[in-house]
Amino acid sequence: MDLKILLKIYKLKKGDIDLIVGGPPCQAFSTVGKRLIDDPRGQLFQEYYRVLEELNPKVFLFENVKGLLSMQKGELLKTILSLFESLGYKVKYEVLNSADYGVPQIRERVIIIGTKLHQDFEYPNKTHRNSDDNNIFKQDLKPYLTLSEAINDLPFIKSNEESFEYSSKYNNEFQKLMRIKAPKKLMDHNAPKK
């Protein structure tokens, strides 16, 4: 959709949007698979740039795979950062692992933040750590949440079955958090036919 039409529909002017979050498809940058430099998806960061240029949000968050760091020996990342800075954004990037923040999945992503606000952005402090990490400065962090810990309140179901009831009361803080404002009935817990 043309962004000018979008602004008109929602009665917004350039600069009215506070935050844009997104990232182009990651297949071209992923370390899994082929990483073809001429993959057209690898150029979609330019569309993200265009959106920033046309909407001029106060802050943006750009997310992509860790492989972005090594594409073209780091030159692609420099190009992307330079483009964002050319729009007047103060830009920072960091590799964050979702497991460090209580998500039951090890998933590293490059998170680029750009801001036009008059204050520095700080990435959030980690809340969790790998239980194998014996660093004394990390002992106050919770251990990584395992998938089992995240879903052990779900009943076991066989092929072609479904369940609408939890098998137990929540067993930990993560499960308690996931049930806040959730329907009382368990949703989408089903197994396909073999």
C-alpha positions as CSV (number, residue, x, y, z in Angstrom):
1,M,0.0,0.0,0.0
2,D,1.2,3.5,-0.7
3,L,2.2,5.1,2.6
4,K,0.7,8.5,1.6
5,I,-2.7,6.7,1.3
6,L,-2.2,5.1,4.7
7,L,-1.4,8.5,6.3
8,K,-4.5,9.9,4.7
9,I,-6.8,7.1,5.8
10,Y,-5.7,7.4,9.4
11,K,-5.5,11.2,9.3
12,L,-1.8,11.3,10.2
13,K,1.0,13.5,9.1
14,K,4.6,12.6,8.5
15,G,6.2,12.4,12.0
16,D,2.9,11.5,13.9
17,I,3.9,7.9,14.3
18,D,6.0,7.2,17.5
19,L,7.3,3.7,16.8
20,I,7.8,1.3,13.8
21,V,8.8,-2.3,14.4
22,G,9.8,-4.7,11.7
23,G,12.4,-6.4,9.7
24,P,12.8,-7.7,6.2
25,P,12.7,-11.4,5.4
26,C,15.8,-13.1,6.9
27,Q,16.4,-15.9,4.4
28,A,19.0,-14.0,2.5
29,F,21.0,-13.3,5.7
30,S,20.5,-16.6,7.6
31,T,23.5,-18.8,8.3
32,V,21.2,-21.8,7.6
33,G,20.8,-22.3,3.9
34,K,22.3,-20.8,0.8
35,R,22.9,-17.0,1.6
36,L,22.8,-15.9,-1.9
37,I,24.1,-12.3,-2.2
38,D,21.8,-11.6,-5.2
39,D,18.7,-12.9,-3.4
40,P,16.2,-10.0,-3.9
41,R,14.9,-10.5,-0.3
42,G,18.4,-9.3,0.8
43,Q,17.5,-5.8,-0.6
44,L,14.3,-5.3,1.3
45,F,16.1,-3.3,4.0
46,Q,15.8,-0.5,1.4
47,E,12.0,-0.8,1.7
48,Y,12.3,-0.5,5.5
49,Y,14.4,2.6,4.9
50,R,11.8,4.0,2.5
51,V,9.1,3.5,5.2
52,L,11.2,5.3,7.8
53,E,11.9,8.2,5.3
54,E,8.2,8.6,4.4
55,L,6.7,8.2,7.9
56,N,9.5,9.7,10.0
57,P,8.7,7.8,13.3
58,K,10.4,9.0,16.5
59,V,11.8,5.5,17.1
60,F,12.2,2.3,15.1
61,L,13.2,-1.2,15.9
62,F,14.7,-3.3,13.1
63,E,15.1,-7.0,13.7
64,N,16.9,-9.7,11.8
65,V,19.0,-12.8,12.1
66,K,22.5,-12.8,13.5
67,G,23.9,-13.8,10.0
68,L,23.3,-10.1,9.0
69,L,26.5,-9.3,10.9
70,S,28.7,-11.3,8.6
71,M,27.1,-10.6,5.3
72,Q,29.6,-9.1,2.9
73,K,32.2,-9.3,5.7
74,G,30.1,-6.8,7.8
75,E,29.8,-4.2,5.0
76,L,26.0,-4.8,4.6
77,L,25.4,-4.0,8.3
78,K,27.5,-0.8,7.9
79,T,25.4,0.2,4.9
80,I,22.1,-0.4,6.7
81,L,23.3,1.6,9.8
82,S,24.5,4.4,7.6
83,L,21.2,4.6,5.7
84,F,19.3,4.9,9.0
85,E,21.7,7.5,10.3
86,S,21.3,9.5,7.1
87,L,17.7,10.1,8.2
88,G,18.8,11.7,11.5
89,Y,18.4,8.7,13.7
90,K,20.9,7.9,16.5
91,V,21.4,4.2,15.9
92,K,22.6,1.3,18.1
93,Y,22.6,-2.5,17.5
94,E,23.0,-5.5,19.7
95,V,22.6,-9.2,19.4
96,L,19.9,-10.4,21.8
97,N,19.0,-13.9,22.7
98,S,15.3,-14.4,23.6
99,A,16.3,-17.0,26.2
100,D,18.1,-14.3,28.2
101,Y,14.7,-12.7,28.7
102,G,12.6,-15.7,29.8
103,V,11.4,-17.0,26.5
104,P,11.7,-20.8,26.3
105,Q,13.7,-20.7,23.1
106,I,17.3,-20.0,22.2
107,R,16.9,-17.4,19.4
108,E,19.6,-14.8,18.7
109,R,18.6,-11.8,16.7
110,V,20.2,-8.5,15.7
111,I,18.1,-5.7,17.1
112,I,18.8,-2.3,15.7
113,I,17.2,0.7,17.5
114,G,17.0,4.1,16.0
115,T,15.8,7.1,17.9
116,K,15.2,10.8,17.3
117,L,14.4,11.3,21.0
118,H,16.7,13.4,23.1
119,Q,17.6,10.6,25.4
120,D,19.8,7.6,25.0
121,F,18.3,4.2,24.5
122,E,19.5,1.3,26.7
123,Y,18.8,-2.3,25.9
124,P,17.0,-4.1,28.7
125,N,19.0,-6.0,31.3
126,K,19.0,-9.8,31.0
127,T,16.7,-11.6,33.4
128,H,17.8,-15.2,32.7
129,R,21.0,-17.1,32.1
130,N,22.2,-20.5,30.9
131,S,22.3,-22.7,34.0
132,D,25.7,-24.0,32.8
133,D,27.1,-20.4,33.1
134,N,28.9,-20.3,36.5
135,N,29.8,-16.6,36.2
136,I,29.4,-15.2,39.7
137,F,28.1,-11.9,38.3
138,K,25.2,-13.7,36.7
139,Q,24.0,-15.7,39.8
140,D,21.2,-13.3,40.5
141,L,19.6,-14.2,37.1
142,K,17.0,-16.9,36.8
143,P,18.0,-20.0,34.8
144,Y,16.8,-20.4,31.3
145,L,13.2,-21.5,31.0
146,T,13.0,-24.9,29.2
147,L,10.2,-25.8,26.8
148,S,9.1,-28.5,29.3
149,E,8.7,-25.9,32.0
150,A,6.8,-23.7,29.7
151,I,4.2,-26.3,28.6
152,N,4.1,-29.0,31.2
153,D,0.6,-27.8,32.2
154,L,-0.8,-29.0,28.9
155,P,-2.3,-32.5,28.7
156,F,-0.7,-35.2,26.6
157,I,-2.8,-35.8,23.5
158,K,-2.6,-38.4,20.8
159,S,-2.9,-38.0,17.0
160,N,-6.2,-36.5,16.0
161,E,-7.1,-35.5,19.6
162,E,-7.6,-32.1,21.2
163,S,-8.1,-30.8,24.7
164,F,-9.7,-27.7,26.1
165,E,-8.6,-28.1,29.7
166,Y,-5.2,-27.7,31.3
167,S,-3.8,-30.8,33.0
168,S,-2.9,-28.8,36.1
169,K,-2.9,-25.5,37.8
170,Y,0.0,-23.3,36.6
171,N,3.3,-24.8,37.8
172,N,5.6,-21.7,37.5
173,E,5.6,-17.9,37.0
174,F,5.8,-18.2,33.2
175,Q,2.6,-20.3,33.0
176,K,0.9,-17.9,35.4
177,L,1.9,-15.0,33.2
178,M,0.6,-16.8,30.0
179,R,-2.8,-17.3,31.6
180,I,-3.3,-13.6,32.4
181,K,-6.3,-12.4,30.4
182,A,-6.3,-15.7,28.5
183,P,-9.6,-17.6,27.9
184,K,-10.4,-20.0,30.7
185,K,-10.7,-22.7,28.0
186,L,-7.5,-24.0,26.5
187,M,-7.3,-23.0,22.8
188,D,-5.6,-24.6,19.8
189,H,-4.2,-27.6,21.7
190,N,-4.8,-30.3,19.1
191,A,-2.8,-32.9,17.2
192,P,-3.2,-33.6,13.5
193,K,-4.0,-37.0,12.0
194,K,-0.9,-39.1,11.2
